[in-house]
Amino acid sequence: MNFKPSALTLALGLALFPAAQQAVEIDKIELPDMGDSSGTLITPAQEQELGAAFFRSLHSQITISQDPETQQYIQSIGQRLATNSDTPGYPFHFFVVMENQINAFAGPGGYIGVNSGLILTTEAESELASVMAHEVAHVTQRHLYRAFEAASRLSIPTAAATLAAILLGTQSPALGQAALMAIQAGSVQFQIDFTRENEAEADRVGMQTLASSHYDPRSMPTFFERLQQSSRYYGQDVPEFLRTHPVTTSRISDTRGRAETYPYKQYPDSLGYQLTKAKLRVITATDIASAGKYFQSRLTQGTEEQRTVARYGMGLAQLHAQKFNEAEAIFQQLIHDHPNQPQYAAALARTLLEAKQYPEALDLYQKAVQRFPNNDAIKLEYITSLLKAGKAESARKNLLALTPKTQQKPMYLQLLAQIHSDLDQPAESHRYLAEYYYTTGQTRDAILHIKLAQKSKGLNFYLSSILNERLNFFMNEEEEARRR
C-alpha cells in the first residue's frame, strides 16, 4: 500500500518534541501525504497500519519500557485523557521511552510516547497530564496530516521508518543521522516545522481535555514557566526542544489566561503517579547507591503518603542492589500498613522471585492475582514466575485469560513463545518468537524463526499454511527495507 508523499512540517515533535541538528540535513524531509484536515485522503485502516509500522520502527532503535506497572500507569492516564477528548473513540496507544531527555511526542495512529526524563521532571501529576493532553490534541486536531504536500510516493514501511528516524534525531543526533541515511541514502530531504497556530490550538484543546479529565488546568502554564526559568541553568546542555521550540512568555501568558477561567481547586496527585516516579528513578539510576540516598533523605519529610512512597523507593533500591532481606522487610511492612495497594504486593513477590524463593513467590503472586483480579501488570509478573518455577501449562492458562489490550503487547508474544518452548512445542515457539521480533522491528530475526519453525517435525497443514503466509509477508517487508 502506497501513499502520496509530501514535504512535512511535522507535528511529530510538538511543543516538547525537539528537532535535532544533525550532519545529515533534515531541514527538508519529504514524507507521505496521508490526507487533509478532513481525513479524506487516508482511511482509518491505513492510518492505523502506518501507526503500527511506526511503532515497530521505534522499538528497533530506542528503548521502550516493557515494565508492566509502568505501562499500565501511563496507559491509564492517557486513556483518561483520550476518553475526555473531542474524539473519545480514537484508538490511542501510550508508552514510555526510557530516555533521560525531557521529551514527549505523537506519531501517526495515535501513538504517543513520553520520556522517562519528562515524567521525573514533573512535580505534579497534572503537569504530566498537561503534556500528554497537548499531544492528544495534536492527534485529534489532525495536525500531523495538515502538514503534508504531494511530492512523490512512499510505501507504509518506508514512511513509518522515516517518521521513526525523525524521532531518533530528536533523541540522539547520531542515531537519527544513521537512520535517515539507511532509509533514503541521503537522497531525500525532510522539513520539520510545527506552526505557532498548531501549537496554540494544541494548548487550547489540550487544556479543555485536561480540565474535563479532572486535572489542574493551571498545571500547563506552571510547567511551561518552570521550564523557561530553569533553561538559564543548562548552559551548553539546553534540551533541544528549548532551542527549537522555546517556551515563550507569550505562550505562558496565553495558557495562564485560559487556565484562570476555570474554578480553582486542589488536585492531589494519585499514589500511582508517585509510585511510578519512584520506580522510574530506581530503574534509570546510574548509581543505585545515590538513588537509595535520595529516598533515605525523604523518609522523614513531607506527608505520610510521601514518606510511604520514599519507603517504597528504598525497597526498590535495595532490591535492585540484590539486598533481598532488606527489601523484603520493607515491602512486608508496607503490605501490613497498606494491604490494598497492588504495587506493594507485587514488589514483595518480585523480591522473593529474584531471590529464587519460587514457592513463596508463587504463593504471593497467586494471592495478589486473586486480590486484584483486574490488574494485568500483576498477572504478567505471575505468569513469568510460573515459567521460572517450571509450570508452563499453568502459565499458558493464565496468559490466555489476559485482556485483549494486554495481548497486543510484545511481552505477551515473548511469554507465549517461552511457554510453547517449555511445553516442547518448538514450531509454535519459533512462530511466536517470530511475531515478537517483528513487533519489535527486527524483521530479519522474524524470518529466521519462521524458517526454524518450518523445519520442526510434525507440522500440520494449518500451521504450515500460517508459517508460509507469515514468511512471505516478512520477506516482502525485508525486501521493501532493502529498496529504501
Rosetta blueprint (number, residue, H / E / L):
1 M L
2 N E
3 F E
4 K E
5 P E
6 S E
7 A E
8 L L
9 T L
10 L L
11 A L
12 L L
13 G L
14 L L
15 A L
16 L L
17 F L
18 P L
19 A L
20 A L
21 Q L
22 Q L
23 A L
24 V L
25 E L
26 I L
27 D L
28 K L
29 I E
30 E E
31 L E
32 P E
33 D E
34 M L
35 G L
36 D L
37 S L
38 S L
39 G L
40 T L
41 L L
42 I L
43 T L
44 P H
45 A H
46 Q H
47 E H
48 Q H
49 E H
50 L H
51 G H
52 A H
53 A H
54 F H
55 F H
56 R H
57 S H
58 L H
59 H H
60 S L
61 Q L
62 I L
63 T L
64 I E
65 S L
66 Q L
67 D L
68 P H
69 E H
70 T H
71 Q H
72 Q H
73 Y H
74 I H
75 Q H
76 S H
77 I H
78 G H
79 Q H
80 R H
81 L H
82 A H
83 T H
84 N L
85 S L
86 D L
87 T L
88 P L
89 G L
90 Y L
91 P L
92 F L
93 H E
94 F E
95 F E
96 V E
97 V E
98 M L
99 E L
100 N L
101 Q L
102 I L
103 N L
104 A E
105 F E
106 A E
107 G L
108 P H
109 G H
110 G H
111 Y E
112 I E
113 G E
114 V E
115 N E
116 S H
117 G H
118 L H
119 I H
120 L H
121 T H
122 T L
123 E L
124 A L
125 E H
126 S H
127 E H
128 L H
129 A H
130 S H
131 V H
132 M H
133 A H
134 H H
135 E H
136 V H
137 A H
138 H H
139 V H
140 T H
141 Q L
142 R L
143 H H
144 L H
145 Y H
146 R H
147 A L
148 F L
149 E L
150 A L
151 A L
152 S L
153 R L
154 L E
155 S E
156 I H
157 P H
158 T H
159 A H
160 A H
161 A H
162 T H
163 L H
164 A H
165 A H
166 I H
167 L H
168 L H
169 G H
170 T H
171 Q H
172 S L
173 P H
174 A H
175 L H
176 G H
177 Q H
178 A H
179 A H
180 L H
181 M H
182 A H
183 I H
184 Q H
185 A L
186 G L
187 S L
188 V L
189 Q L
190 F E
191 Q L
192 I L
193 D L
194 F L
195 T L
196 R H
197 E H
198 N H
199 E H
200 A H
201 E H
202 A H
203 D H
204 R H
205 V H
206 G H
207 M H
208 Q H
209 T H
210 L H
211 A H
212 S H
213 S L
214 H L
215 Y L
216 D L
217 P L
218 R L
219 S H
220 M H
221 P H
222 T H
223 F H
224 F H
225 E H
226 R H
227 L H
228 Q H
229 Q H
230 S H
231 S H
232 R H
233 Y H
234 Y L
235 G H
236 Q H
237 D H
238 V L
239 P L
240 E H
241 F H
242 L H
243 R H
244 T H
245 H L
246 P L
247 V L
248 T L
249 T H
250 S H
251 R H
252 I H
253 S H
254 D H
255 T H
256 R H
257 G H
258 R H
259 A H
260 E L
261 T L
262 Y L
263 P L
264 Y L
265 K L
266 Q L
267 Y L
268 P L
269 D L
270 S L
271 L H
272 G H
273 Y H
274 Q H
275 L H
276 T H
277 K H
278 A H
279 K H
280 L H
281 R H
282 V H
283 I H
284 T L
285 A L
286 T L
287 D L
288 I H
289 A H
290 S H
291 A H
292 G H
293 K H
294 Y H
295 F H
296 Q H
297 S L
298 R L
299 L L
300 T L
301 Q L
302 G L
303 T L
304 E H
305 E H
306 Q H
307 R H
308 T H
309 V H
310 A H
311 R H
312 Y H
313 G H
314 M H
315 G H
316 L H
317 A H
318 Q H
319 L H
320 H H
321 A L
322 Q L
323 K L
324 F H
325 N H
326 E H
327 A H
328 E H
329 A H
330 I H
331 F H
332 Q H
333 Q H
334 L H
335 I H
336 H H
337 D H
338 H L
339 P L
340 N L
341 Q L
342 P H
343 Q H
344 Y H
345 A H
346 A H
347 A H
348 L H
349 A H
350 R H
351 T H
352 L H
353 L H
354 E H
355 A L
356 K L
357 Q L
358 Y H
359 P H
360 E H
361 A H
362 L H
363 D H
364 L H
365 Y H
366 Q H
367 K H
368 A H
369 V H
370 Q H
371 R H
372 F L
373 P L
374 N L
375 N L
376 D H
377 A H
378 I H
379 K H
380 L H
381 E H
382 Y H
383 I H
384 T H
385 S H
386 L H
387 L H
388 K H
389 A L
390 G L
391 K L
392 A H
393 E H
394 S H
395 A H
396 R H
397 K H
398 N H
399 L H
400 L H
401 A L
402 L L
403 T L
404 P L
405 K L
406 T H
407 Q H
408 Q H
409 K L
410 P H
411 M H
412 Y H
413 L H
414 Q H
415 L H
416 L H
417 A H
418 Q H
419 I H
420 H H
421 S H
422 D H
423 L L
424 D L
425 Q L
426 P H
427 A H
428 E H
429 S H
430 H H
431 R H
432 Y H
433 L H
434 A H
435 E H
436 Y H
437 Y H
438 Y H
439 T H
440 T L
441 G L
442 Q L
443 T H
444 R H
445 D H
446 A H
447 I H
448 L H
449 H H
450 I H
451 K H
452 L H
453 A H
454 Q H
455 K L
456 S L
457 K L
458 G L
459 L L
460 N L
461 F H
462 Y H
463 L H
464 S H
465 S H
466 I H
467 L H
468 N H
469 E H
470 R H
471 L H
472 N H
473 F H
474 F H
475 M H
476 N H
477 E H
478 E H
479 E H
480 E H
481 A H
482 R H
483 R H
484 R L
